[in-house]
Amino acid sequence: MRASASRERLGRLASMQELLDRVMPEQSERMGKLAEVLRAWGSVVPPAVARHSSPYDLVGTTLCISARLPQVKDQLLKMRGNILRALEERWALEVTEVKVTLGDPPAKISASAQGPRRRHPRVEPDEAQVQAFREMCPDSLAPEASEALARLRAFFARRFSQRAVSPGGKG
């Protein structure tokens, strides 16, 4: 019985690419074209320039390129018109600007790196409150789930004490 349920789920699984295509079709298409540009970069710019540069992002209508050497950066800026024309002709990309940065491409910014995280003081829920909230949970709920919900509710009652939730329900 379990094996057939697993097979059914596997049959319904979709690849990440398929999901992205459904959720953000135009963004997925643009990123696919950027990958094609990256693969064929040596045919867009001269080989000597391609060895020391690489497109790394497509933001709106701006193609971002990293150059390892200042001379390559200058060459890319002078070739801006040719690069825009090649992108339009080969990949039908609507790029109106080329931004060239010196150095390695920047790492993708993770959610945690976007700014300093605010730290709240650690709040330990009162065990009596946890027990009172746990008794309010239905018996059909698993013990671990009722414990987690009771701890969460007690935490909120303590952390946001101005609008504290009392065991009686309203607060």
C-alpha positions as CSV (number, residue, x, y, z in Angstrom):
1,M,0.0,0.0,0.0
2,R,2.8,2.4,0.9
3,A,4.8,1.7,-2.2
4,S,2.0,2.5,-4.5
5,A,1.4,5.8,-2.7
6,S,5.1,6.7,-3.1
7,R,4.9,5.8,-6.8
8,E,1.9,8.0,-7.3
9,R,3.7,10.9,-5.6
10,L,6.8,10.3,-7.8
11,G,4.6,10.4,-10.9
12,R,3.3,13.8,-9.8
13,L,6.7,15.3,-9.0
14,A,7.9,18.0,-11.4
15,S,11.3,19.3,-11.9
16,M,12.3,22.7,-10.5
17,Q,12.7,24.0,-14.0
18,E,9.1,23.1,-14.8
19,L,7.8,24.8,-11.7
20,L,9.8,27.9,-12.4
21,D,8.5,28.0,-16.0
22,R,5.0,27.8,-14.7
23,V,5.4,30.4,-11.9
24,M,7.6,32.9,-13.7
25,P,7.7,32.1,-17.4
26,E,9.3,35.3,-18.7
27,Q,11.9,35.4,-16.0
28,S,12.8,31.7,-16.6
29,E,13.1,32.4,-20.4
30,R,15.4,35.4,-19.7
31,M,17.6,33.4,-17.4
32,G,17.8,30.7,-20.1
33,K,18.8,33.2,-22.7
34,L,21.5,34.6,-20.3
35,A,22.9,31.1,-19.9
36,E,23.0,30.8,-23.7
37,V,24.8,34.2,-23.9
38,L,27.3,32.9,-21.3
39,R,28.0,29.8,-23.3
40,A,28.5,31.7,-26.5
41,W,30.2,34.8,-25.0
42,G,33.4,34.1,-27.1
43,S,31.4,34.7,-30.2
44,V,29.9,37.9,-29.0
45,V,33.2,39.6,-28.0
46,P,36.7,38.9,-29.3
47,P,38.4,35.8,-27.7
48,A,41.0,37.8,-25.8
49,V,38.2,39.8,-24.2
50,A,36.0,36.8,-23.5
51,R,38.9,35.1,-21.6
52,H,38.9,37.9,-19.1
53,S,35.2,38.8,-18.9
54,S,31.8,37.1,-18.3
55,P,28.2,38.2,-18.2
56,Y,26.7,37.4,-14.8
57,D,23.3,38.9,-14.5
58,L,20.4,40.4,-16.5
59,V,18.6,43.1,-14.4
60,G,15.6,44.5,-16.2
61,T,17.1,45.7,-19.5
62,T,20.7,45.9,-18.2
63,L,23.3,43.2,-18.9
64,C,25.9,43.0,-16.1
65,I,29.4,41.9,-17.1
66,S,32.4,41.4,-14.9
67,A,35.9,42.1,-16.3
68,R,39.1,40.9,-14.6
69,L,41.3,43.6,-16.0
70,P,40.8,47.4,-16.4
71,Q,41.8,47.2,-20.1
72,V,39.1,44.6,-20.7
73,K,36.6,46.8,-18.9
74,D,37.5,49.7,-21.2
75,Q,37.2,47.5,-24.3
76,L,33.8,46.2,-23.3
77,L,32.5,49.8,-22.7
78,K,33.8,50.8,-26.2
79,M,32.1,47.7,-27.6
80,R,28.7,48.4,-25.9
81,G,26.8,49.0,-29.2
82,N,28.2,45.8,-30.8
83,I,27.2,43.8,-27.7
84,L,23.7,45.2,-27.6
85,R,23.3,44.5,-31.4
86,A,24.5,40.9,-31.0
87,L,22.1,40.2,-28.1
88,E,19.2,41.6,-30.1
89,E,20.0,39.7,-33.3
90,R,20.9,36.3,-31.8
91,W,18.7,36.0,-28.8
92,A,16.1,38.7,-29.2
93,L,17.0,40.1,-25.8
94,E,15.8,43.6,-25.1
95,V,18.9,44.9,-23.5
96,T,19.4,48.7,-23.5
97,E,22.4,49.1,-21.2
98,V,25.6,47.3,-20.4
99,K,27.1,47.6,-17.0
100,V,30.7,46.5,-16.6
101,T,32.3,45.9,-13.2
102,L,35.9,45.3,-12.4
103,G,36.7,42.1,-10.6
104,D,35.0,38.8,-10.1
105,P,31.2,38.7,-10.4
106,P,29.5,39.5,-7.1
107,A,28.2,36.6,-5.1
108,K,24.4,36.2,-5.0
109,I,23.0,38.1,-2.0
110,S,21.4,35.7,0.4
111,A,18.4,36.7,2.5
112,S,20.6,36.7,5.6
113,A,23.2,38.9,4.0
114,Q,20.8,41.7,3.0
115,G,21.2,43.5,6.3
116,P,21.8,43.1,10.0
117,R,19.3,40.9,11.7
118,R,17.5,42.3,14.7
119,R,18.0,40.2,17.7
120,H,15.2,40.0,20.2
121,P,15.9,39.1,23.8
122,R,15.5,35.4,24.5
123,V,12.1,34.7,26.0
124,E,11.5,31.4,27.8
125,P,7.8,30.6,28.1
126,D,6.4,30.0,31.6
127,E,5.9,26.2,32.1
128,A,2.6,26.7,33.9
129,Q,1.3,28.7,30.9
130,V,2.6,26.0,28.5
131,Q,0.7,23.4,30.5
132,A,-2.5,25.5,30.6
133,F,-2.3,26.0,26.8
134,R,-1.5,22.3,26.2
135,E,-4.7,21.3,28.1
136,M,-6.7,23.5,25.7
137,C,-5.5,21.5,22.6
138,P,-7.8,18.8,21.3
139,D,-7.0,15.1,22.2
140,S,-6.7,14.2,18.5
141,L,-3.6,16.3,18.2
142,A,-0.3,14.5,18.5
143,P,1.5,15.1,21.8
144,E,4.5,16.7,20.0
145,A,2.2,19.1,18.0
146,S,0.2,20.1,21.1
147,E,3.4,20.7,23.0
148,A,4.8,22.9,20.2
149,L,1.6,24.9,19.8
150,A,1.4,25.4,23.6
151,R,5.0,26.6,23.7
152,L,4.4,28.9,20.7
153,R,1.3,30.4,22.3
154,A,3.0,30.8,25.6
155,F,6.0,32.4,23.9
156,F,3.7,35.0,22.2
157,A,1.9,35.6,25.4
158,R,5.1,36.4,27.1
159,R,6.9,38.2,24.2
160,F,4.0,40.5,23.4
161,S,2.7,40.9,26.9
162,Q,0.7,44.1,26.1
163,R,-1.6,42.0,23.9
164,A,-1.0,38.8,25.8
165,V,-3.1,35.8,25.1
166,S,-4.5,34.3,28.2
167,P,-5.2,30.6,28.7
168,G,-8.9,31.5,28.8
169,G,-8.9,32.3,25.1
170,K,-9.3,36.0,24.8
171,G,-6.7,38.4,25.8
